Amino acid sequence: MAYNKQAWKDEIPDLTKPIKDASGKQKTDPQTGRPLFELVQEGTRITSARLNHMEDGIDSGHESIDVLATELATKETPAGAQQKADTSLASAKSYADTQLLAKADKATTYSKDETDQRIQAVVGTAPDALDTLKEIGDALNNDPNFAATVTNQLSGKVDKVAGKQLSTEDYTAAEKAKLAGLSSGAGAAGSATDTVIGNRTITDTEAPTGETGAPTKLWGWLAYMIKSITGKSSWRTAPATTLEAAKTHADDTIRHLTAAERTTWNAAIPSSQKGAAGGVAALDAQSRVVAIGEVLNGAVTRQVLYPEAFTGTAGQKIDIYFSTGLSVQGYIEVTVTSAWGSANGAGKLTKLFDVVLTPSSAAPTWQKARYTEVTGNTPACYAISDVTFDATNSRWRFTIEARVATTNRVSVEVRYQTGNNLPPPTFSASDVYAGLVTLPKPVQVIPDDTETQSGYEIQKHKLTDNDGTATTYGASLDNLVTPGRYYAITATTGKPSGFIYGLCEVDRLTPTVNAYVQQKVTDALSQRVFTRYEIGIGNWAHWVENENVSRKNVSGGYLGIATDGTVIMPGASVRKYDGPIKRAENAVAYRGGVSVTGALKILLPFAWTNTMMRIRVGGYNYTPATGAWEVLLGGYNFSGNPTPGWVNASASTTGAPPFSSVRFAYDGTYCCILLGTLTTVWTYPVVEISEFIGFDNATFETGIGISIITSETGITSVNTPVFNAGTSVETADKIDGFHASVASAANTASVRDSSQYLAAEGFTMGQNGRIVSGNAMAAGAASGGILQQTSDTANGYGLWHCTNCYWDGTNWRQVRGDNPSYAFGVILQRGYVFKYAAAGGANAGIITLVDVAHLTAASSTSATAGNIAVRDSTGKLALVSATRNRMINNQVSATTETLLFSHTPASRCLMTYSISLRTTAAVTVTLRAEYTNPEGTVATSTKLLDAQTLAANTDYSLVPFFAASEQAKAVRLYVTSSVANVLYITGKLEED
């Protein structure tokens, strides 16, 4: 086949950019993997010669392929050979199959050499990188239309023109457009018109530097010169005058000095002499004289110095010095001040020197120095020395010393006045130099004979020693009447008891010697303060101790008051009556652990002292069965002869104590009282002896103790009084003066026997078994209820407990018609019966009782509506305890508001909350009750405790809270604790 050979030119596409295939993927060299455009950049650039050479090789390859194809057409094909083989197979299949299949016909098949020659003829002299069809295809980007592609790319290039090259020397389109815009004759004479030149901007800030420059620079230089001539800020600003007017003014002789006038002017004082030495004084803007000093009539000199600043080290110094060649007689007054900088030096420090300084002398002939004015904070920072002689520099000086580390400067004014009309000294300041703080803090001094303007003299006697310390005093204070501050040493006499040594302050209240004198002493060790007065010569009152915090609430001290106004009493409060009786209150208290078993021992701080005593003991035991209790004890610890012992001991109690016996005893050293036995269990017990009354022959203000003992070894002289025997009617232990008895004796009140039975032969119930007769029922029924045996056939025979009603033998009558009536009966026919009648409106009116509930033998223990709940086989009154009383025993385990319990009463009732708390750590508690009152209002914010902070390890009993609640409305109690698991709540909710 004929190959259409192309003629190549050097104008080829830009192959420096990545070469991509039809999918947009960059093509790479198959051997190296590198991008083709990099190979082009490194020199493998396809020139026209190479492309033409390739075209020649391809053309030659096509010719060789045509020749080879012609020759192959004359050769037998493999199919013909196969046909011949098939023919031979028919005669010798076993041999021919093997031979013919293994070999080809030599006459019609190229050998390896012949094939290599043909391939070499096709490859020709192609380089190694292009000697295979694959390499040629890769070089041509596997583009079957490579020639068309390259031709299309070349169509976008310009033709090469002789004498021109495609380079940076060629014009761009924009440059050609610019050249096209030039008019004919541009650049020729007269062609630079304003239109051609256009606008130019000059600057008038550059001074001329030569005669040659661009037009814009030359114009700028001219503008600079114009601005310099006019003196204006811009060359465009109009001048104040014209050159012509300036010439006219310069020629005007009237407005200018003549030669004579100039001579007179030159004779005037030059301004350079203002404020200069030997010149004239200068004035400031306010017409004030500006100078560093002044000399008045030769006798008074005042000079102001402003030395360099200190450099921040305490003890640094500046010398103010003056010559020793002059006689200085009179006084020198030095004033120093500073300002706020690194230290506050504001104020005034003035020192006056009365001096006589003789020339060539090494020490002042006479000098007296003192601070006359000390104000502000200057004296805290600086001090001034006396006048001394500086031998190193042969001059007089006084030194200003920095007492603190400061970087401030000081202003020093020196005033000198003399009466000898001699030349005054000149003062100068030295540089700052280092030193130590050696000068004392300045203190203003006033003359001893100073008198105030109103005529009062300042006190002249000494209040302290010269160094400010108290004057030591070792004699009797009874003789010390001179006002002042004294150090009363240990040897001093006339001191109050409790004072060893310390400060004694003496003040005289009247001008009379030794009359109305006050002494006040403060002990240096204990800080105890005592005061006394002398009224008349030698007539000293008793020492009185002043209040002292360290003496509050300590032995031998006095009672203190806390910040909340409560009285602090670490010990017993004792009151001594006239005679031998005294009373101690709040003697001692005791607090035990979670569970303690043993007898509570009250230790009395005396043995057998023949003391009649009355002791009140109260406490709390943290259990539902006990709680708060109080016991009143009495007895006489008779010393005895020959045997001591307790006589007429008694014990009575209120509340529910955890013990049932009291014993008066002796432990071998002291008398004691035992509450309970060794098996008594105490739960978080809190016990206090609140009152102790006894004879003065026994000391019981201190030393009383409370403890739990687990052994009674050594306990003797035991006296066990009858518990609650001989007490008042309030305890129901005696009636009308007749004592209780377990025996059925006449005129005695019945009490429980050893089996807990109420011992009595019987009870008198009135005539015919009634408490009173039917005609007298009304008063008892109206006042709270009666017991009555009736013969009511309609409601049943039996014993009735009646409230606001009674059986008159025929009918039931209501005592007061404005109130409902209730009757509870035990009758033969129906067992236990509850009856009710609404208010009838008329007093003593006939009423009809209706059933509320009844309980028969068959249903007495079943929880059925309408029946009365009784104890079941286990002894539990389930319904009563569930609906009428709710017990609380809870450890609060959350810090959010927690529901303790919720209860819904069946009828209107009075709810009573009885709550006790115990803490094991400090905690803030809120208790909130929620209920609905009979008016229908839901009270959701009734708080028993409102964010109350409770102390750690403390028991609290809240005051009972009462609330009226509507029937069928829930009653709830919520608690909020700031700390989990530290708050324990016990108590109960009673429904009445």
Secondary structure by P-SEA (a helix, b strand, c coil): cccbbbbbcccccccccccccccccccccccccccaaaaaaacccccaaaaaaaaaaaaaaaaaaaaaaaaaaacccaaaaaaaaaaaaaaccaaaaaaaaacccccccccaaaaaaaaaaaacccccccccaaaaaaaaccccaaaaaaaaaaaaccccccccccccccccaaaaaaaaacccccccccccccccccbbbbbcccccccccccaaaaaaaaaaaaaaaaccccccccccccaaaaaaaaacccccccaaaaaaaaacccccccccccbbbbbccccccccccccccccbbbbbbbcccccccccccccccccccccccbbbbbbbbbccccccccbbbbbbbbbbbbcccccccbbbbbbcccccccccccccccccccccccccbbbbbccccccbbbbbbbbbbbccccbbbbbbbbcbbbbccccccbbbbbccccccccccccccccccccccccccccccccccccbbbbbcccccccccccccbbbbbbbbcccccccbbbbbbbbccccbbbbbbbccccccccccccccccccccccbbbbbccccbbbbcccccccccccbbbbccccccccccccccccccccccccccccbbbbbbbcccccccccbbbbbbbbbcccccbbbbccccccccccccccbbbbbcccccccccccccccccccbbbbccbbbbccccccccccbbbbbccccccccccccccccccccccccccccbbbbcccccccccccccccccccccccccccccccccccaaaaaaacbbbbbcccccccccccccccccccccbbbbccccbbbbbbbbcccccbbbbbbccccccccbbbbbbcccccccccccccccccccccccccccccccccbbbbbbccccccccccbbbbbccbbbbbbbbbbbbcccbbbbbbbbbbccccccccccccccccccccbbbbbccbbbbbbbccbbbbbbbbbcccccbbbbbbbbcc
